[in-house]
Amino acid sequence: MAVHSHEGVHMENFPKQFSDYINATIKPYIAGKGYDWEITVTDTQRDFWRSNGIAPPPWRSEAERAWAQDGRPSEWEEK
């Protein structure tokens, strides 16, 4: 069993593109071998996301780049 959770950024067509990619990736290993498979991706609203109690900065903001560069959440101020 594998679990994937996607939080934060919601993009048009992402669910279909991602599901198609996962199916294409795993299908050669399981299709035609008698296995059943199911894919479920949890796409949580950004409003519910917290890291160490801190809400994430806006997408593609300077604060978000700092989170990525530092590899950890940090306090940030809305500009």
N, C-alpha and C positions, 0 to 999 in steps of 0.2 A: 504494500500500500504506500502510495506517495501522497503527500498533502502539499498544496500550494495555496497561499493566501496572498491576494493582491489588494493592497490598501493605498489610498492616496490619490492617484490621478486617474480620472475616468476619461477615456478617449473613445470617440466614435469607432465602431467596428472592431474594437479590441476583443470583445468576447468571441466573436466568430473567428477572427484571425488567430487568436491564441489557441482556441479549441482545434482549429484546422491544423495548426503547427504541431500540437501535442499528438493528435491522431496520426498524422503523417510520420511522426518520430517513432511512436511505439507500435504502430500497426505491423511493420515487417517482423517484429519479434513475437507478436501474439495472435495475429489474424490467421485463421486456417489451422490453428492448433487446438481448437476446442475450448479456448478460454473465453470468458465473458469479461468485458471491461467497462468501466464507468469513469467518467471524468467530472469532477465537481470543482469549480474554482470559486472561492469566497471573495467577493468584490465589495469590501467594506467601505462605507462612506468615510471620507477624510475627517469629517466632524467627530467620528468615534475613535480616531487614531491618537494615541498618546505614547510617547517613549519617555520613560522615567518621569511620568506625570506632565510632560511638556507637549503641547500641541505642536504639530509640525509647521514650519514656515511655509509661506506660499510657494507653489511650484515654480521652479526656475528663478527663484529669488536669490539675492546674495546670501541670505541666512541659510537657505537650503544648500547652497554650494558649500558653506562653512560646515554644515552637518556632514556632508559627504566627504569633505577633505579631512575633517577631524575624526570621522568614523564613529561619531557619537552625537547624541542630541545635546543642545545647549540652549540656554535662554536666548530669546531674540525679541526685538521690538518691531511692531508694524511701522512701516514708513509711508 
